């Protein structure tokens, strides 16, 4: 056997052991902890004890995030569905994965996803680390086995060197891949929007007159009733309650649902057709809307809510009839445009800087 084939065979053997590795002390970052700067309007970022951010893990995660080798056919990276130029969404009704396969749901933004208690529209991941792991093996998304992925990464000298700096190990395992990408994703924060400067910063000129009217409608339970799910707190605003609601999206003429949402994870009847409340931050950048991408514009979303949604046995009780004039709808849309915040720094492809 040639030296190169022997080396490859040895790596394959080692990787077979790494694939099944759970989190351990060796998977903990070894560098100095860095503080994640939080923009105006956002709370401190929740950080898991076993994945504190370091410059090395964030850099490794950023490189992995933009690497198409994370997909079976070398066409898809994490950034394919979470494009930094599109508010870390993809602008499609349904995302496209390997071999041109269409997904079943719209790609939500990753901006501020670090704050969500559960990830994905149906909450099937309890952490960013789990959220990172699932698309890699999903047959409609990236469809690559852990063994194949680790072989690709660990035969790259740059990845081996970055892994050693980040974790003190010479070869990446899947836990380290997941931790690194999620460490990078925790830096994808966006705040300091015109709304934040107005509401939290005291700059009363930061919003237009139409946006201020829209904010009042947004908060008024008898008018827009938006803040009941897209919450604003005293010192910060995530514009999501982190909960799951049935809005009547995807309901057929017989009141059947095309997607059962959270029910598929819990089996609880009341979860039928419920989906995670998306953040409204940067919402002007992330069309189309809803879990199925069925609403093309913010104006269409306003019309949908004003129409009380589609009737079905599990419709959320907060989907009450609201009475909005054409001016009210316009003001609400203008307000939501005021939620477009500053984009995170050093978040684009690392080779482009």
URQUINOR-V9404 format. One record per residue. RES is the residue in one small letter. PSI is psi as a letter, one per 20 degrees, with the letter a starting at -180 (* if undefined). OMEGA is omega in whole degrees, 0 to 359 (NA if undefined). BURIAL is + if it has 16 or more other C-alpha atoms within 10 Angstrom, else -. Layout:
[[RES PSI OMEGA BURIAL] [RES PSI OMEGA BURIAL]]
This chain:
[[x p 180 -] [x r 181 -] [x g 182 -] [x g 179 -] [x h 178 -] [x g 179 -] [x g 179 -] [x g 180 -] [x h 179 -] [x g 179 -] [x g 179 +] [x g 180 +] [x g 179 -] [x g 182 +] [x h 178 +] [x h 176 +] [x h 183 -] [x h 184 +] [x g 184 +] [x j 183 -] [x p 170 -] [x r 179 -] [x p 180 -] [x r 180 -] [x h 182 -] [x i 180 -] [x j 179 +] [x p 177 +] [x q 184 +] [x i 183 +] [x r 177 +] [x p 180 -] [x p 177 -] [x q 178 -] [x p 176 -] [x o 182 -] [x p 184 -] [x p 180 +] [x r 180 +] [x p 176 +] [x i 182 +] [x q 177 +] [x r 174 -] [x q 182 -] [x p 175 +] [x p 183 -] [x p 176 -] [x q 185 -] [x h 183 -] [x j 178 -] [x l 177 +] [x q 185 +] [x p 172 +] [x r 179 +] [x h 184 +] [x g 180 +] [x h 179 +] [x g 179 +] [x g 178 +] [x g 179 +] [x h 178 +] [x g 178 +] [x g 179 +] [x h 183 +] [x h 184 +] [x j 185 +] [x o 180 +] [x i 177 +] [x i 174 +] [x i 177 +] [x q 185 +] [x g 185 +] [x j 178 -] [x k 178 -] [x h 188 +] [x p 169 +] [x r 175 +] [x h 182 +] [x i 179 +] [x h 178 +] [x i 182 +] [x m 187 +] [x p 181 +] [x h 180 +] [x i 181 -] [x k 180 +] [x k 182 +] [x k 165 +] [x a 183 +] [x j 176 +] [x j 180 +] [x q 173 +] [x g 175 +] [x p 182 +] [x q 178 +] [x p 180 +] [x b 182 +] [x q 178 +] [x k 178 +] [x j 181 -] [x p 177 -] [x q 174 -] [x a 183 +] [x i 180 -] [x r 177 +] [x q 180 +] [x o 178 +] [x q 176 +] [x q 172 +] [x i 178 +] [x p 179 +] [x j 177 +] [x i 179 +] [x h 183 +] [x i 186 +] [x p 178 +] [x h 177 -] [x q 185 +] [x q 183 +] [x q 180 +] [x h 182 +] [x j 176 +] [x k 186 +] [x i 177 +] [x p 184 +] [x j 181 -] [x r 174 +] [x h 178 +] [x g 177 +] [x h 178 +] [x h 179 +] [x h 187 +] [x h 191 +] [x g 181 -] [x h 183 +] [x h 182 +] [x i 181 +] [x p 188 -] [x i 177 +] [x i 184 +] [x e 183 +] [x h 167 +] [x l 177 +] [x p 180 +] [x q 178 +] [x g 182 +] [x g 181 +] [x g 179 +] [x g 182 +] [x h 176 +] [x g 179 +] [x g 185 -] [x g 187 +] [x i 171 +] [x j 176 -] [x o 185 -] [x h 180 -] [x g 179 -] [x h 180 +] [x g 181 +] [x g 180 +] [x h 179 +] [x g 181 +] [x h 179 +] [x h 185 +] [x g 188 +] [x i 181 +] [x j 179 +] [x q 185 +] [x i 180 -] [x p 176 +] [x q 166 +] [x r 186 +] [x h 179 +] [x g 180 +] [x h 175 +] [x g 182 +] [x g 180 +] [x h 182 +] [x g 180 +] [x g 181 +] [x h 175 +] [x g 175 +] [x g 182 +] [x h 178 +] [x i 176 +] [x i 183 +] [x m 183 +] [x q 177 +] [x o 175 +] [x b 177 +] [x l 177 +] [x r 173 +] [x h 177 +] [x g 182 +] [x g 180 +] [x h 177 +] [x g 192 +] [x g 183 +] [x h 184 +] [x i 177 -] [x j 179 -] [x n 186 -] [x i 176 -] [x j 185 -] [x h 177 +] [x q 175 +] [x r 178 +] [x g 179 -] [x h 180 +] [x h 177 +] [x g 176 +] [x g 179 +] [x h 177 +] [x g 180 +] [x g 177 +] [x g 180 +] [x g 185 +] [x i 186 +] [x o 180 -] [x h 182 -] [x i 182 -] [x e 181 +] [x h 181 +] [x k 185 +] [x h 186 +] [x i 178 +] [x h 177 +] [x h 180 +] [x m 197 +] [x q 172 +] [x p 180 +] [x r 185 -] [x g 187 -] [x i 180 -] [x r 181 +] [x o 175 +] [x i 182 +] [x k 170 +] [x q 176 +] [x i 180 +] [x j 182 +] [x a 185 +] [x p 185 +] [x q 174 +] [x o 181 +] [x j 182 +] [x j 178 +] [x p 177 +] [x k 179 +] [x p 179 +] [x r 181 -] [x h 180 -] [x j 180 -] [x j 175 -] [x q 182 -] [x p 177 +] [x i 181 -] [x p 183 +] [x i 173 +] [x c 185 +] [x h 179 +] [x h 180 +] [x i 179 +] [x h 187 -] [x h 185 -] [x j 180 -] [x p 186 -] [x h 183 -] [x i 178 +] [x j 183 +] [x p 178 +] [x j 178 +] [x q 180 +] [x q 182 +] [x p 175 +] [x o 179 +] [x q 173 +] [x q 175 +] [x i 176 +] [x p 181 +] [x k 185 +] [x h 179 +] [x i 182 +] [x i 195 +] [x k 174 +] [x q 359 +] [x r 192 +] [x r 184 +] [x r 186 +] [x h 180 +] [x j 179 +] [x k 188 +] [x i 180 +] [x o 189 +] [x h 185 +] [x r 176 +] [x h 177 +] [x g 178 -] [x h 177 -] [x g 178 +] [x g 179 +] [x h 181 +] [x g 180 +] [x g 180 +] [x h 179 +] [x j 173 -] [x j 178 +] [x a 179 +] [x p 183 +] [x p 171 +] [x r 187 +] [x i 186 -] [x j 181 +] [x p 182 +] [x p 181 +] [x h 178 -] [x i 178 -] [x m 181 +] [x r 179 +] [x p 176 -] [x q 184 -] [x o 182 -] [x p 174 +] [x r 177 -] [x h 178 -] [x g 177 -] [x g 180 +] [x g 179 +] [x g 179 +] [x h 177 +] [x g 179 +] [x g 179 +] [x h 177 +] [x g 182 +] [x h 173 +] [x h 177 +] [x j 177 +] [x j 178 +] [x o 186 +] [x a 177 +] [x p 178 -] [x q 180 +] [x q 177 +] [x q 178 -] [x l 181 -] [x i 179 +] [x a 180 +] [x p 185 +] [x h 182 -] [x i 184 -] [x j 183 -] [x * NA -]]
